[in-house]
Amino acid sequence: QIISNEKKNVVISPFSISTCLSLAAMGAGGLTAEEMFRGLKYDPAQKSAIAESYGNVMTNLDDNKSLKIANKMYIMEKYSVKANFHEIAQKGFRSEAESVNFSDNTAAAKKINTWVEQKTNDKIKDLISPDSLDDMTRLVLVNAIHFKGTWTHQFNPASTRPMPFWISETESVDVPMMNTKKHFKHGVFDDLGLAALEMTYNDSDVSMLILLPHERTGLTKLEENLQNIDIPDMLTKMYSQEVEVFLPKFKIEFDLDLKETLEKLGMGTMFSDSADFSELLEQHDPLKVSKVVHKAFIEVNEEGAEAAAATGMIMMAMCLIIPVEFNVNRPFYFALINKKENLVVFNGRILKLN
């Protein structure tokens, strides 16, 4: 939904967004909890199992040298989170709590943003703006994720040369195109109008999957059908063969406020005065979500890929007032997937390149 709404290059981390929302859902009650659990496709009766499954993912990712994930809660000073929520946050999400004075919004934003920068190798800066914090802010939930991987088969920089990338049926621009000929998992799915390529990284469970439409302008149709594509199933139908790959170098930075998207997904109550986050704080201040912000970055070059993302959720007190050729020379969809955990860690699309 996010990708199709934008008319530009996009990179997001579904895992980062769902982690942040899932942690908040653990403190929700009533209709707010119902909507959040439904939107996240969880069974509300399985709250502890959901937290436990996040804990298992975090534990399993400990061994992954290329992928780092961190969660943090910032709480208004003199406030405290309920013991049950704190235990879920710590055990399931490994989220530590830190007191901060949101009234000093510049210092508070700097503290949060410095933590995010440290956790994302300085790739995500200024996630939280000072003007989004004030003396009514009670809680900020933050998730940060960083991936840096080296291709199993690196591209030789000497082979990179300008080649056309088609931005419409008739218009192209020359872009730095990397080139290699090696064995990759590859598949052609004519029923979906696309070809797929999986590129692996050294010492990592993460790989990059590229879905390339047959048509120069086929990306829109591919995106419309994306939710019907079963990626794990697709990977089982791809086979290792020698493929000559042409892949453009690219770098994307992307940020957005997720409020509109989450409202469309039926999670609007958390932003309203009817929000119920009664399981969060010891104090009886009614809470609502004022902002869910997400920033992501990816760079793909001859050596490999680096990607980072962060999601911040701000809660305010309510004012009670052949070889086969795989030539990526047209708009395409990509995903960084962790096959072991069956997770889409990052995904996005390239529409245009300079």
Phi, psi and omega per residue, in radians:
Q1 nan -0.799 3.128
I2 -1.062 -0.822 -3.066
I3 -1.068 -0.791 -3.057
S4 -1.248 -0.391 3.133
N5 -1.298 -0.387 -3.041
E6 -1.683 2.573 3.140
K7 -1.912 0.650 -3.108
K8 -2.622 -3.136 3.070
N9 -1.104 2.434 -3.068
V10 -2.316 2.443 2.881
V11 -2.424 2.302 3.072
I12 -2.390 2.894 3.019
S13 -2.059 1.697 3.100
P14 -0.959 -0.614 -3.120
F15 -1.175 -0.713 3.117
S16 -1.112 -0.794 -3.126
I17 -1.103 -0.825 -3.078
S18 -1.194 -0.564 3.107
T19 -1.101 -0.820 -3.112
C20 -1.124 -0.791 3.138
L21 -1.166 -0.659 -3.116
S22 -1.141 -0.698 3.113
L23 -1.099 -0.764 3.118
A24 -1.104 -0.694 -3.123
A25 -1.074 -0.495 3.126
M26 -1.138 -0.364 3.138
G27 -1.830 0.121 -3.093
A28 -1.618 2.765 3.079
G29 -2.396 3.019 3.027
G30 0.975 -2.462 -3.099
L31 -1.115 -0.617 3.128
T32 -1.019 -0.818 3.137
A33 -1.136 -0.765 3.124
E34 -0.956 -0.876 -3.107
E35 -1.102 -0.762 -3.088
M36 -1.168 -0.748 3.138
F37 -1.152 -0.694 3.122
R38 -1.151 -0.780 -3.133
G39 -1.104 -0.612 3.134
L40 -1.533 0.000 3.124
K41 1.078 0.792 3.087
Y42 -1.958 2.740 2.997
D43 -1.589 2.068 -3.096
P44 -0.988 -0.449 -3.138
A45 -1.283 -0.206 -3.040
Q46 -1.817 0.496 -3.049
K47 -0.897 -0.872 -3.094
S48 -1.200 -0.576 3.125
A49 -1.177 -0.619 3.128
I50 -1.136 -0.829 3.127
A51 -1.055 -0.704 3.139
E52 -1.123 -0.686 -3.126
S53 -1.186 -0.628 3.042
Y54 -1.106 -0.718 3.108
G55 -1.049 -0.716 3.122
N56 -1.128 -0.731 3.111
V57 -1.056 -0.825 -3.122
M58 -1.054 -0.710 3.132
T59 -1.137 -0.791 -3.122
N60 -1.137 -0.518 -3.135
L61 -1.406 -0.154 3.108
D62 -0.983 -0.615 -3.081
D63 -1.416 -0.134 -3.078
N64 -1.520 1.813 -3.055
K65 -1.164 -0.412 -3.023
S66 -1.600 -0.240 -3.036
L67 -2.162 2.133 -3.134
K68 -2.175 2.347 -3.103
I69 -2.262 2.425 3.118
A70 -2.516 2.536 3.090
N71 -2.184 2.603 3.141
K72 -2.643 2.536 3.038
M73 -2.016 2.261 3.027
Y74 -1.934 2.171 -3.038
I75 -2.078 2.445 3.096
M76 -1.000 2.348 -3.126
E77 -1.010 2.614 -3.067
K78 1.320 0.014 3.055
Y79 -1.928 2.767 3.104
S80 -2.528 2.625 3.129
V81 -1.515 2.664 3.133
K82 -1.108 2.566 -3.058
A83 -1.004 -0.717 -3.101
N84 -1.129 -0.773 3.136
F85 -1.154 -0.705 -3.129
H86 -1.077 -0.686 3.135
E87 -1.164 -0.765 3.103
I88 -1.074 -0.790 -3.109
A89 -1.081 -0.730 -3.105
Q90 -1.269 -0.864 -3.054
K91 -1.310 -0.823 -3.060
G92 -1.409 -0.689 -3.004
F93 -1.990 -0.005 -3.098
R94 0.872 0.718 -3.084
S95 -1.747 2.036 3.073
E96 -1.480 2.693 3.111
A97 -1.882 2.458 3.090
E98 -2.368 2.381 3.120
S99 -1.387 2.469 3.130
V100 -2.629 2.603 3.096
N101 -1.656 1.739 -3.101
F102 -1.209 -0.296 3.103
S103 -1.080 -0.623 3.017
D104 -1.523 1.361 -2.930
N105 -1.132 -0.584 -3.119
T106 -1.158 -0.818 -3.140
A107 -1.162 -0.674 -3.131
A108 -1.135 -0.801 3.133
A109 -1.083 -0.694 -3.124
K110 -1.112 -0.725 -3.137
K111 -1.078 -0.816 -3.115
I112 -1.150 -0.814 -3.084
N113 -1.153 -0.580 3.098
T114 -1.133 -0.725 3.107
W115 -1.076 -0.782 -3.136
V116 -1.078 -0.777 3.127
E117 -1.027 -0.784 -3.129
Q118 -1.077 -0.677 -3.075
K119 -1.386 -0.270 -3.101
T120 -2.041 0.431 3.102
N121 0.981 0.668 3.113
D122 1.135 0.301 -3.105
K123 -1.504 -0.558 -3.131
I124 -1.872 1.986 -3.124
K125 -2.043 2.650 3.018
D126 0.929 0.814 3.105
L127 -1.085 -0.819 -3.097
I128 -1.839 2.162 3.112
S129 -1.525 2.511 -3.118
P130 -0.967 -0.617 -3.082
D131 -1.283 -0.063 3.061
S132 -1.598 -0.026 3.133
L133 -2.050 2.518 3.019
D134 -2.800 -2.968 -3.057
D135 -1.201 -0.136 3.070
M136 -1.607 -0.149 3.121
T137 -1.250 2.309 -3.134
R138 -1.956 -0.550 -3.005
L139 -2.704 2.393 3.016
V140 -2.199 2.160 3.080
L141 -1.803 2.292 -3.095
V142 -2.288 2.385 2.988
N143 -2.136 2.367 3.092
A144 -2.235 2.482 -3.100
I145 -2.462 2.427 -3.117
H146 -2.448 2.344 3.105
F147 -2.258 2.292 2.995
K148 -2.389 1.999 -3.070
G149 -2.229 2.571 3.077
T150 -1.831 2.249 3.138
W151 -0.939 2.484 2.971
T152 -1.073 -0.767 3.049
H153 -1.943 1.724 -3.120
Q154 -1.297 2.659 3.070
F155 -1.481 2.501 3.054
N156 -1.425 2.068 -3.118
P157 -0.965 -0.494 -3.129
A158 -1.163 -0.354 -3.133
S159 -1.543 -0.165 -3.136
T160 -1.298 2.225 3.138
R161 -2.593 2.803 -3.141
P162 -1.148 2.287 3.071
M163 -2.500 2.748 -3.088
P164 -1.249 2.467 2.996
F165 -2.147 2.103 -3.004
W166 -1.451 2.073 -3.140
I167 -1.728 -0.140 2.987
S168 -2.691 -3.053 -3.127
E169 -1.081 -0.526 -2.995
T170 -2.156 -0.115 -3.028
E171 -2.066 2.321 3.113
S172 -2.330 2.791 3.022
V173 -2.238 2.573 3.084
D174 -1.398 2.277 -3.136
V175 -2.298 2.752 3.094
P176 -1.187 1.959 -3.073
M177 -1.870 2.113 3.091
M178 -1.410 2.732 -3.069
N179 -2.571 2.349 3.023
T180 -2.686 2.783 3.079
K181 -2.273 1.855 -3.086
K182 -2.588 3.123 3.070
H183 -1.481 2.153 3.094
F184 -2.338 2.741 2.985
K185 -1.317 2.278 -3.008
H186 -2.508 2.604 3.075
G187 -2.687 2.576 3.063
V188 -1.977 2.177 -3.093
F189 -2.095 1.450 -3.065
D190 -1.101 -0.534 3.128
D191 -1.131 -0.457 3.109
L192 -1.747 -0.078 3.126
G193 1.222 0.623 -3.076
L194 -2.656 2.859 2.955
A195 -2.049 2.659 -3.098
A196 -2.261 2.545 3.131
L197 -2.395 2.362 3.055
E198 -1.952 2.230 3.128
M199 -2.071 2.172 -3.031
T200 -1.661 2.848 3.096
Y201 -2.014 2.620 3.105
N202 -1.098 2.428 3.020
D203 0.852 0.744 -3.105
S204 -2.590 2.563 3.030
D205 -1.470 -0.064 -3.100
V206 -1.596 2.421 3.022
S207 -2.374 2.826 3.096
M208 -1.778 2.222 3.066
L209 -1.880 2.225 3.099
I210 -1.985 2.213 3.053
L211 -1.867 2.044 -3.042
L212 -1.994 1.992 3.127
P213 -1.092 2.585 3.069
H214 -1.104 -0.667 -3.061
E215 -1.588 2.630 3.109
R216 -1.049 -0.587 -3.112
T217 -1.932 0.514 -3.031
G218 -1.508 -0.003 -3.040
L219 -1.156 -0.670 -3.126
T220 -1.011 -0.808 -3.139
K221 -1.110 -0.713 3.122
L222 -1.051 -0.791 -3.105
E223 -1.145 -0.639 3.115
E224 -1.092 -0.494 -3.069
N225 -1.714 -0.006 -2.981
L226 -0.989 -0.731 -3.085
Q227 -1.190 -0.276 3.104
N228 -1.616 -0.072 -3.127
I229 -1.566 2.116 3.122
D230 -1.592 1.708 -3.024
I231 -1.101 -0.793 3.099
P232 -1.005 -0.682 3.123
D233 -1.170 -0.702 3.123
M234 -1.043 -0.737 -3.108
L235 -1.095 -0.532 3.125
T236 -1.262 -0.315 -3.112
K237 -1.722 0.131 3.119
M238 -1.798 2.545 -3.047
Y239 -2.207 2.574 3.129
S240 -1.303 2.226 3.096
Q241 -2.710 2.902 3.111
E242 -1.277 2.212 -3.107
V243 -2.303 2.318 2.981
E244 -1.578 2.019 -3.034
V245 -1.842 2.295 2.957
F246 -2.039 2.021 -3.077
L247 -2.311 2.212 3.139
P248 -1.251 2.548 2.956
K249 -1.245 2.456 3.091
F250 -2.648 2.783 3.135
K251 -2.555 2.229 -3.135
I252 -2.287 2.427 2.905
E253 -2.126 2.381 -3.026
F254 -2.558 2.405 3.038
D255 -2.497 2.661 3.110
L256 -2.798 2.738 2.997
D257 -1.604 2.157 -3.011
L258 -1.480 0.022 -3.026
K259 -0.949 -0.895 -3.085
E260 -1.071 -0.769 3.140
T261 -1.092 -0.763 -3.105
L262 -1.196 -0.603 3.069
E263 -1.113 -0.724 3.118
K264 -1.113 -0.518 3.133
L265 -1.492 0.165 3.052
G266 1.488 0.332 -3.122
M267 -1.959 0.737 -3.028
G268 -1.382 -0.465 -3.034
T269 -1.053 -0.566 -3.084
M270 -1.111 -0.347 3.133
F271 -1.603 -0.108 -3.014
S272 -1.785 2.997 3.103
D273 -1.216 -0.133 3.086
S274 -1.578 0.039 -3.092
A275 -1.042 2.550 -3.141
D276 -2.240 1.793 3.039
F277 -2.102 0.805 -3.028
S278 -1.194 -0.242 -3.120
E279 -1.573 0.067 -3.014
L280 -1.595 -1.031 -2.993
L281 -1.858 2.616 3.025
E282 -1.141 -0.650 -3.127
Q283 -1.288 2.730 -3.033
H284 -1.655 0.395 3.058
D285 -1.142 2.162 3.036
P286 -1.190 2.433 -3.056
L287 -2.049 2.631 2.936
K288 -2.473 2.830 3.124
V289 -1.522 2.238 3.113
S290 -1.703 -0.478 -3.044
K291 -2.748 2.462 2.919
V292 -2.216 1.883 -3.075
V293 -1.909 2.523 -3.111
H294 -2.385 2.326 3.065
K295 -2.254 2.449 3.130
A296 -2.500 2.743 -3.087
F297 -2.520 2.457 2.971
I298 -2.544 2.470 3.017
E299 -2.323 2.254 3.120
V300 -2.110 2.166 3.125
N301 -2.463 -2.926 -3.047
E302 -1.065 -0.558 -3.055
E303 -1.389 -0.651 -3.100
G304 2.899 -2.476 -3.098
A305 -2.411 2.570 2.985
E306 -2.261 2.289 -3.126
A307 -2.445 2.562 3.105
A308 -2.584 2.688 3.086
A309 -2.723 2.760 3.046
A310 -2.586 2.518 3.082
T311 -2.211 2.286 3.114
G312 -2.128 2.406 -3.116
M313 -2.190 2.090 -3.051
I314 -1.881 2.219 3.110
M315 -1.929 2.308 -3.125
M316 -1.946 2.608 2.958
A317 -1.214 2.457 3.099
M318 -1.330 2.388 2.995
C319 -1.298 2.081 -3.058
L320 -1.309 -0.044 2.687
I321 -1.288 nan nan
I322 nan -0.595 0.744
P323 -1.150 2.600 3.092
V324 -1.187 2.471 3.057
E325 -1.773 2.284 3.097
F326 -2.140 1.591 -3.017
N327 -1.782 1.842 -3.094
V328 -1.487 1.245 -3.050
N329 -1.940 0.431 -3.140
R330 -2.700 2.876 -3.100
P331 -0.898 2.442 -3.040
F332 -2.567 2.870 3.089
Y333 -1.858 2.516 3.080
F334 -2.388 2.715 3.059
A335 -2.546 2.428 2.959
L336 -1.710 2.046 -3.029
I337 -2.104 2.504 3.018
N338 -1.800 1.807 -3.019
K339 -1.203 -0.561 -3.113
K340 -1.094 -0.744 -3.116
E341 -1.700 -0.039 -3.104
N342 0.991 0.820 -3.081
L343 -2.017 2.432 2.901
V344 -1.590 1.842 -3.055
V345 -1.389 -0.764 3.063
F346 -2.423 2.600 2.913
N347 -2.653 2.933 -3.110
G348 3.045 -2.918 -3.129
R349 -2.560 2.639 3.033
I350 -1.977 2.075 3.098
L351 -1.734 -0.776 -3.067
K352 -2.381 2.638 3.046
L353 -2.350 2.622 3.108
N354 -1.639 nan nan
